[in-house]
């Protein structure tokens, strides 16, 4: 489990990249991008086939992003996460957020072995605000009650 300080450090980065945004606009990655944008983040979307999504230009790979990013949000299958953390490391991206369902033991191990900061098994939308919107506020409330929120 990530610590509260690792989560805060990730969220303190003003420029983030997100992989896992769909053309339909209905996937969780799309919601993450929309929320990041409303919170004032500069967001780069990586999508190998789309030119634009969520009103933003897309980049076919991490290496095509025109400026350094402070962190990478992954909302993709675990096998893709394993490749992307290696790409991120090669590009100097040191902060990784593996949205629930994106993590794999191999990807987490790679990040730790390479001294990358990693958040896994946590919903990023639960941590944007002190009081997140529904249903993330309910999720956070339950986690607080059970004592399972990062400390």
N, C-alpha and C positions, 0 to 999 in steps of 0.2 A: 504494500500500500504506500502511496506517495504521502509525504508529509505536507502539512498546510503550507510550509515555507516554499516547497517545490512548486506547489500549485500557484501560490501567489507570485513567485518568480516567473512562471510561465505566463500568467495573465498580465504581468507588468510589461510584456513585450508589445510595442505598438504595431509591429508588422508581423503578420502570421500568414502561413500558407495552409490551405485545406485541400486534402485529397479525399474524394468520396462524395462529390456533388453530382447529382443526376440531372439529366436533361428534362425529366418529368417535373422537377421542382418539388417533388413530394417526399424525398428521402430525408433522413436525419441530417446528412451533410449539408443539405440546402438550408435547413433550419439553423444549423450552426453558423453558416455564412451570414444569414440574415441577422442573427443576433449579434454576431461580432461586429458587423457593419453599424448596427444601431448603437452599439457601445463605443463607437469611435475608432475601432481598429482599422488599419489598412490591411485588406485581405487579398491575397493572391490565390486564385483557384487553379489547381492543376487537374487537367482533364485531357487525355490523349487525343480525343476526337472533336471536342466542342470548341468553337471559337469564342463564344460568350455564354455565360450562365449567371443567373441572378444579377443581371445588369453589369457584369464585370467581364473583362477580357480573361480568357483562359490560356494557360500555358501548357504545352504538351508534356513537359517534364519539370522537375525541380530545377534542373540546371538552366532552364530557359527563363526563369524569373529574373527580372532585370536589376534587382537590388537584394542585399542580404535580408533574410527573414529571421526574426527572433525565435520562432517556434513553428512546429509542424503539427497540425491536427490530422489524424488519420481516422477515417470512417470507411474503411475498406476491409475485405476479408483478410484473415491472418497471413495467408501466403503472400499477399501483396504488401502487407505491412513489413514482412521480413525483407523484401527487396527495397522498400522505400526507406527503412532506417539505415540501410547500407548507403543508399544514395545520399541521404541527408548527412551522414557522417562524412562522406567524401567531399561534400560541399561546405562543411563547417557548421551545419545546423546542429546545435547541441541540445535543444529542448524539443521533446517529443510528447505528444498527448495521444495515446491510443484509446480512442473511444471504446466503450464497452462493446465487445464482440470483435474488435480489430486486433486485439493483442494475441500474441503467441509466446510460449516460453522461449523460443529461439530468438525472437525479436527483442524481448525484454533482456535476455542474457546478453545479446549483442550490444545493446545500449549500455548496460552496466559495465561490461568488459571494456567499453570504449569511453567510459566516464561521461556518458551523455545523461542528461536529466530526463527522466521518463515518468509520466503519469499513466497508469493503466487501470482499467476497471472502474473508472470514475466517469460520470457524465459531466462534460465541460459546462453544460448549461445550468447545472446546479450551483456553480461557483461564480458565475458572472456578477451576481449582485448578492448583497446581504440577504435580500428577500427576492428570490427568483420567482418567475411567473409559474402558474399551474401548467403541468403537473410536477415541474421540477421542485417547486416549493414543498409539495407533499413528500416527494422522495427525500429531500433534505431534512424535513421534519422527522420522518421515520428514522433516518440514519442518525439524527441527533438523539432521538429517544433511545435507540439501541446502543448508543455509544460507538458507532462505527464510522463516524466522520473522521477524516484525517486530522491529526493533531500536530 
